[in-house]
Amino acid sequence: MSAKITASIVMCGLYAGCAASGWQHTAPWNSPKAWEFNASMEGWRSLVAGYRQLTAPKGFIWDDLTQTYQQDLSYERTSH
């Protein structure tokens, strides 16, 4: 019985020590930053966006939210 109490006191002490030390780094030290991690995909995404812009039906634009072509409601000035 005393071994269980001693073990629980030790575990509570370890938990309190970790919480008090401010240990908040859950990622490994060598994990890349978000911009560096996503940099390899940016070229591909811009290529896909350009393709969708070129192949969109006249008067439509690609909507990322719905993943469909939506009517282009933007105001464009035309010279008379």
Secondary structure, DSSP 8 states (H G I E B T S, - for coil): -HHHHHHHHHHHHHHHHHHHTT----S-TT---HHHHHHHHHHHHHHHHHHHHHHS-TTEEEETTTTEEEE---------
